[in-house]
Amino acid sequence: MTKILQVLAPKVAESAHIYRQILATFAASLLALAGGITFGFTAVLLPQLQNDTSFPYDPMYDSWIASISPLAMMMGSLFSGSMSDGFGRRMGQLVLIVPFILGWIIIGVSNNNAVMLLGRFITGACTGAVRANSMVYIGETTDPKYRAIALFCPSAAINIGALISHTVGTFCHWKTSCFIFVIPNIISFIVLLSLKESPLWLLSKGRTDEGIESYKQFRGSGENADKELATVLEKTKEKTEEKSTFRDISDIIFSRPFMRSLATIVLLFIAVQWCGINTLSFYAQVIFEKTFSGEVDAFMLMLVTDGIRILAGVVMCSLAKMLPRKVTFIACCITTSLILLGLVTYLYLRPDGMVWMAVTCMVMYIGIASALTCISWSFVAEIFPAKVRGFGSGLSSAISFVLLFISVKVTPEIMNRFGEHVMYAGFAGVTLCTGLLLSFILPETNGRSLQDIEDSLYQKKGVEKKNDISMAALPNSTA
């Protein structure tokens, strides 16, 4: 036994940095899972409130109970950037976990719509804030060859969270469910306490010794790691010699490359949030009942589609290193649109005995659109320069949740006034148009270091260094 331990100990020590990367991804993914619970809770909460004699149910509040969380997610995302850049990627997540838990407790003890809305607002704000923070933390602590897989994990975790909320919320009273839902936050808090801050953030703040120690903790030692660390320190030295001012930051934010990156993110999230996949989580049972006119068990179909979303996330994680993300995203946009058009055709004609065709289209739509979600969020942690990565990620998340809020708020009205076929046709049209536009401007980032991505997007050629908004003046992002 002693000999076995002597052989295994050095191997475990050599791989310790990989385990830390896994733990960092795990902690961040747990917070994404908690966000998925926030997304999916109203699908089972609203039916329970209708039959809860202890709660003053009012159908006028249904859409607000569902949509106030995406609205709060937008607000949370806006301040998450400054929190991430100011307090740190890890510390930003730790600080947000406390109000996240408090929000679930408020929902669990609520006895009127006002308190319910307050709790939903707090959990929504925390979901939006940790989404951007956690993605940046993963991006800056993982090796480039593992980063694609790691960045897909939170999206898969969101789908798992939606399934958990639908399952627990169905078999437990909604008040009991709220106290169960704090468990992922508590576990994430404990794991994050055992990890170090992002090395790139520490170095960007001039905390060189801590940054080097953290870098070695997450990246280990070896020829490649030492070369990357040397590059990081060189970039940090350049930054120290050329102090960043508010004007420098403003120049980057208002530069054409940054605006191009922001426009790319806007189109990405229009495709994702207005293809209807996330809106479905808020009204799953209601939408399925209307779509299939009671011919299909809406609750079972909801659980099946939750499983499909998880499977799609796992498949995307497994294939992340091999698939070119740009081509995959565009292909998914076109395929999603075609499937939705098939569903629209069924709803328009309603042929007898062909409900299986509509269910098949729905299942395929859920799977492909879920892949869109996984891919879109992976770009957020890569497409902005290190100096304003927290700001850019927070702004991107805010835009995403504004689009989700609009979709969640207006979808029931569109469905009730114009019919399900018009709703699905709108999803298809938006997805197809944005996919075609993105085929011209979306960069391919798979397998490339963050520094390489920054240089290709932001470096100006033939311009003097003092006027050059290039990543040579920024802290290195190779992680």
DRENDREN-968340 format. One record per residue (C-alpha): residue in one letter; x, y, z. Coordinates in steps of 0.02 Angstrom, whole numbers, plus 50000, padded with zeros to 5 digits. Layout:
% DRENDREN-968340
AXYZ
...
***
This chain:
% DRENDREN-968340
M500005000050000
T501425011750045
K502265008649878
I500645012349786
L500475028849879
Q502285033149840
V501955030449655
L500285039649652
A500785054449760
P501945062649631
K500665059949493
V499285067849598
A500425082449640
E500825085049456
S498975085449414
A498445096249562
H498265111749453
I497045102649339
Y495975097849488
R495945116149541
Q495355121049367
I493985107849383
L493495114549555
A493425132449488
T492305126749346
F491255116249466
A490965130849586
A490495142649445
S489375129449367
L488455127149533
L488005145549528
A487415143349349
L486375128549409
A485615140049541
G485215152149400
G484365138149303
I483275134849455
T482785153249452
F482345151749267
G481275136249284
F480405139049450
T478905148749386
A478395134349272
V477905124549429
L477645139149548
L476205147549456
P475105131749444
Q475375128849631
L474935146749678
Q473255144949590
N472775131249713
D473625138149869
T472285144849985
S473605152950098
F474245163949956
P473195178049879
Y473365172349698
D473005185349564
P473215180249380
M473705198149338
Y475355195149428
D475805179149334
S476825187349196
W477665198949322
I478155184749439
A478925176149288
S479715191149201
I480355201249349
S481825189349368
P482505192549191
L482275211249221
A483265209749383
M484565199049294
M484885213749179
M485145225449327
G486255213049415
S487315210949259
L487615229749247
F488475230949415
S489315213849403
G490625220849283
S491235234149404
M491155221549547
S492165208949448
D493475221649396
G493525230049567
F493385216049695
G493965201149594
R493205186949495
R493155174849642
M492705187549775
G491315194449665
Q490495177249665
L490705174949853
V489905191749890
L488405188049780
I488025170949854
V487405178750018
P485965189049942
F485615174449824
I485225163449975
L484245177650056
G483165179449901
W482615161249908
I482215162950093
I481125178250056
I480165168649922
G479975154050042
V479165164750178
S478165176050063
N476295177250094
N475815190349964
N476295195549788
A477375210349843
V478545199549948
M478545186149812
L479085199149683
L480455205549800
G481175188149821
R481075184649634
F481935201249600
I483385197449719
T483685179849652
G483575186649474
A484835200549509
C486055188149585
T485815176049439
G486265189749315
A487755195849415
V488565178849447
R488295173349266
A489565185749198
N490735184249348
S490815165449342
M491135164749154
V492615176749170
Y493305166949319
I493245150749218
G494015159149065
E495475166149165
T495895150649268
T495795136749139
D497065131049012
P496645135648830
K496525117248782
Y495205114448917
R494365131448913
A493095127448777
I492435112748878
A492465122549041
L491505137348967
F490115125648908
C489875118149082
P488865132849156
S487635131949011
A487405113249040
A487205116949227
I485815129449191
N484825115749104
I485115104049251
G484505117949366
A482905119749264
L482585100949278
I482895101449465
S481685115949488
H480345107349384
T480555090749475
V480735097049653
G479395110349625
T478175097249565
F478375084849709
C478705097349849
H477685112149909
W478365128149833
K478875134950003
T479865119250043
S480675119749871
C481385137149903
F482385130950052
I483035116049954
F483605127549815
V484905136349925
I485985120549933
P486965123549770
N487405141149829
I488075134749995
I489145121349912
S489835133949787
F490285145849928
I491265132350018
V492215127149860
L492645145149814
L493375148049987
S494635134249951
L495205142049787
K496275157149745
E495815172949651
S496055173849462
P497925175849429
L497625187849284
W496555199249394
L497875199249532
L499255203649408
S498195217349329
K498035225149503
G499915225149531
R499855210749658
T501265201749569
D501795189349703
E500005183749734
G499695183049547
I501205171849515
E500705160249657
S498925159249594
Y499515156349416
K500585141649470
Q499135134949575
F497985134549423
R499225131249283
G500585120949368
S502395120649311
G503205115349151
E503895122848993
N502245128848921
A501615135649087
D503265144749118
K503215152648944
E501435158548970
L501865165449142
A503345174849067
T502165182348938
V500945187349074
L502315195849175
E502965204849021
K501245211748981
T501015216649164
K502685226049160
E502155235349003
K500545240149089
T501495246249242
E502615257049134
E501125264049041
K499825267949175
S498015265949126
T496925281349140
F495065283849127
R495365290248951
D496295274248904
I494825263848963
S493595275348873
D494615274148713
I494465255148719
I492605255248760
F492185267548622
S493385260148495
R492725252148337
P493365234648383
F492465235148552
M490855241048470
R491025227248342
S491235214548482
L489715221748571
A488675221248412
T489185203048389
I488635198948566
V486965207948541
L486605197548385
L487125181648475
F485915184748616
I484505190448501
A484655173348418
V484705164248585
Q483405173748686
W482165176448544
C482235158848475
G481115154948624
I482135141448708
N482375150748873
T480615158148873
L479985140248866
S480745137049038
F479595150149116
Y477955144049038
A478355126048989
Q476735117649042
V475615131648978
I476475132348808
F476435113448787
E474595112348832
K474155125748704
T475305118748570
F474685100848580
S472875104548633
G472935092048776
E473455077348664
V475125075948755
D475485075548942
A476235093048964
F477115088949128
M477995073449060
L478485082648901
M479215096549009
L480305084049102
V480805075548938
T481325092048860
D482305096349019
G483245080048995
I483555084248813
R484265101248861
I485455092948984
L485965080148853
A486285094148727
G487385103048854
V488375087148890
V488595083648704
M489215101348673
C490445099848818
S491075083248748
L491315090148572
A491905107548623
K493725104648577
M493315097548406
L491895108448342
P492235125348261
R491095136348365
K490655149048230
V490125136148100
T489185126048231
F488235141248293
I487705146748118
A487185128848073
C486155127848233
C485285144348192
I484765138348020
T484235121148082
T483225128548226
S482305139948104
L481875125647986
I481235114748129
L480155128848195
L479425131548022
G478975113048020
L478085115348187
V477175130648119
T476595120547969
Y475865107248083
L474975120148193
Y474255128848040
L473585112747961
R473275102148119
P473185085448023
D472315071448117
G473435058048193
M475035067848160
V475365074448335
W476935063648338
M477655074948203
A477395090348311
V478175081748462
T479665076648355
C479885094548295
M479765100848475
V481075088448538
M482275092748396
Y481985111348423
I482385109848609
G483995100248574
I484685111548438
A484165127848521
S484975122048684
A486605120048589
L486415138248532
T486335143748713
C487905134148761
I488915141248617
S488335159348636
W488875161348818
S490595153948783
F491005169448677
V490645181548819
A492225177248916
E493325177948760
I492825192248647
F493255207348757
P494995213948804
A495675210248978
K495615228349037
V493735229149017
R493285210749017
G492235212449174
F491335227649103
G491075219548934
S490455203249007
G489275212149126
L488585223148987
S488355207948875
S487425198649011
A486315213849043
I485875214648858
S485485196048858
F484305197349006
V483425212748937
L483055202748781
L482465188248889
F481355199748992
I480525206348834
S480245188648770
V479555182148935
K478405197348954
V477655197748779
T477625179248732
P476005175148827
E475135190048747
I475705185148571
M475195167148600
N473475171748669
R473085185248541
F473815178148380
G474065159648414
E475505147848443
H475935146648258
V476305165348249
M477385164248406
Y478435150048334
A478545158648164
G479225174148249
F480535163648340
A481045155748174
G481195172248080
V482265180748212
T483425165748230
L483705164148043
C484045182748014
T485275184448158
G486165168448109
L486445174947933
L487105191547997
L488285183048120
S489035172547980
F489925188547924
I490575195348091
L490685181248218
P492525176648252
E493145158848274
T493915157348448
N494035138648480
G495785132848530
R496515150448533
S497245159048686
L496355174348753
Q497875184848709
D497835178848529
I495985182748516
E496255200248588
D497705203748470
S496705198348318
L495175208748365
Y495965224348440
Q497725226548373
K497925240548247
K499285238948116
G500355253148055
V499905264448201
E501135271048327
K501105262448493
K500525277448590
N498975278448483
D498735259848467
I497295252048561
S498115235048558
M498205221448684
A500075224148702
A499615237548828
L498425226148921
P498725212549051
N498935195748967
S497395185048948
T498185168348907
A497265156949025
***
